[in-house]
């Protein structure tokens, strides 16, 4: 770690990240166990039931996450909050990519207050945003690429591969549904 990184404020310590990760993985494993038990997790007369193998995968996930949680909680926190997992400046860079990506996914399907515009319009908006904001490209290049890429993807998936992707009102208006 460089001197500048060690002087920056931490956004999260390794201990906190390990603890949160262990809890999330435990919850996922518990859901797998519950659903596998619901499907049937025993050995039936003709072999394993549908949830037999997933049940044990869920058990392994829960056991491993408990071990990781105990290891994280056993670590002695240092006076400064422990070893830094990520600095605030690095977290800002991560969030500058993550937040637009979450909005992109929400735009495709129409999640929450965001109306669904389909994958092609959402992709065009996402590309132009990233090219202008993070890439610092000019408007001409950003708009050109952000229009060309969805057109190429439309031709590739919808016409050549015959795989329909989520469309929105623009495609319906153009008769492309």
C-alpha positions in Angstrom: 0.0 0.0 0.0 1.4 3.4 -0.9 1.9 6.2 1.6 -1.0 8.2 0.1 -3.4 5.2 0.3 -2.4 4.6 4.0 -3.1 8.3 4.8 -6.6 8.2 3.3 -9.7 7.7 5.4 -11.1 4.2 5.2 -14.6 3.6 3.8 -14.8 0.1 5.4 -12.4 -2.2 7.4 -11.6 -5.7 6.4 -13.3 -6.9 9.6 -16.6 -5.2 8.7 -16.6 -6.4 5.1 -15.8 -10.0 6.2 -18.6 -9.9 8.8 -21.2 -8.5 6.3 -20.2 -11.0 3.6 -20.5 -13.9 6.0 -24.0 -12.8 7.1 -25.1 -12.4 3.5 -23.7 -15.8 2.4 -25.3 -17.4 5.5 -28.7 -15.9 4.5 -28.3 -17.2 1.0 -27.4 -20.7 2.3 -30.4 -20.7 4.6 -32.7 -19.8 1.7 -31.2 -22.7 -0.3 -31.7 -25.1 2.6 -35.3 -24.0 3.2 -36.2 -24.2 -0.5 -34.4 -27.6 -0.9 -36.2 -29.0 2.1 -39.5 -27.8 0.6 -38.7 -29.6 -2.7 -37.6 -32.7 -0.9 -34.1 -33.1 0.4 -34.0 -36.8 1.4 -33.0 -39.9 -0.4 -36.1 -41.4 -1.9 -36.9 -44.9 -3.0 -35.7 -44.2 -6.5 -32.7 -42.0 -5.6 -32.2 -38.5 -4.4 -35.1 -36.1 -4.3 -35.0 -32.8 -6.2 -33.6 -30.8 -3.3 -31.1 -33.4 -2.1 -27.8 -31.9 -3.5 -28.8 -28.2 -3.2 -29.7 -28.9 0.5 -26.2 -30.0 1.2 -24.7 -27.2 -0.8 -26.7 -24.8 1.4 -25.5 -26.5 4.6 -21.9 -26.2 3.4 -22.5 -22.5 2.6 -23.9 -21.9 6.1 -21.1 -23.7 7.9 -18.4 -21.9 5.9 -20.0 -18.5 6.5 -20.3 -19.2 10.3 -16.6 -20.1 10.3 -15.8 -16.9 8.4 -18.0 -14.8 10.7 -16.2 -16.3 13.8 -12.8 -15.6 12.3 -13.9 -12.0 11.5 -15.2 -11.4 15.0 -12.1 -12.9 16.6 -9.8 -10.4 14.9 -8.8 -7.7 17.3 -9.8 -4.3 16.0 -6.9 -1.8 16.0 -7.3 1.6 17.5 -7.7 3.2 14.0 -10.6 0.8 13.1 -8.5 -2.1 11.7 -7.0 -2.8 8.3 -8.7 -0.8 5.6 -10.6 -2.8 3.0 -11.2 0.2 0.7 -10.4 3.9 1.0 -13.0 6.6 0.5 -11.6 7.8 -2.8 -11.5 4.2 -4.1 -15.1 3.7 -2.9 -16.1 6.9 -4.7 -14.7 5.4 -7.9 -16.5 2.2 -7.4 -19.8 3.9 -6.7 -19.4 6.1 -9.8 -19.7 2.9 -11.8 -22.1 0.9 -9.6 -24.8 3.5 -9.3 -25.2 4.1 -13.1 -25.1 0.4 -13.6 -28.0 -0.2 -11.1 -30.0 2.6 -12.8 -29.2 0.9 -16.2 -30.7 -2.4 -15.0 -33.7 -0.6 -13.5 -34.2 1.3 -16.9 -34.3 -2.0 -18.8 -37.1 -3.6 -16.7 -38.8 -0.6 -15.2 -38.0 -1.2 -11.5 -39.5 1.2 -8.9 -40.3 4.7 -10.1 -38.1 4.3 -13.2 -40.2 3.4 -16.3 -39.0 0.5 -18.4 -37.4 1.7 -21.7 -36.0 -1.7 -22.8 -32.4 -2.8 -23.3 -31.6 -0.8 -26.4 -32.6 2.7 -25.2 -31.1 2.0 -21.8 -27.9 0.8 -23.4 -27.7 4.0 -25.5 -28.2 6.2 -22.5 -25.7 4.2 -20.4 -23.0 4.3 -23.1 -23.3 8.0 -23.8 -23.3 8.7 -20.0 -20.1 6.8 -19.5 -18.3 8.1 -22.6 -19.1 11.7 -21.6 -18.7 11.5 -17.8 -15.9 9.0 -17.2 -14.3 8.8 -20.6 -14.4 12.5 -21.3 -15.2 11.9 -25.0 -16.8 14.6 -27.2 -20.6 14.6 -27.9 -20.1 13.4 -31.5 -18.2 10.3 -30.7 -20.3 9.5 -27.6 -23.6 9.8 -29.4 -22.3 8.0 -32.5 -21.1 5.0 -30.4 -24.2 5.0 -28.1 -26.5 4.8 -31.2 -24.4 2.3 -33.2 -23.9 -0.3 -30.4 -27.6 -0.9 -29.7 -28.3 -1.1 -33.5 -25.6 -3.7 -33.9 -26.9 -5.6 -30.9 -30.4 -5.4 -32.2 -29.3 -6.9 -35.6 -27.2 -9.5 -33.9 -29.7 -10.8 -31.3 -33.1 -10.0 -32.8 -32.4 -10.7 -36.5 -29.5 -13.1 -36.7 -29.9 -15.2 -33.5 -33.7 -14.7 -33.2 -33.3 -14.0 -29.5 -35.7 -11.3 -28.3 -34.4 -8.9 -25.7 -36.5 -6.6 -23.5 -38.0 -3.8 -25.5 -39.6 -0.6 -24.5 -42.1 2.0 -25.9 -39.7 3.3 -28.5 -39.4 -0.1 -30.2 -43.2 -0.5 -30.0 -43.7 2.8 -31.6 -41.2 1.8 -34.4 -43.0 -1.5 -34.8 -40.0 -3.6 -33.7 -41.7 -5.6 -31.0 
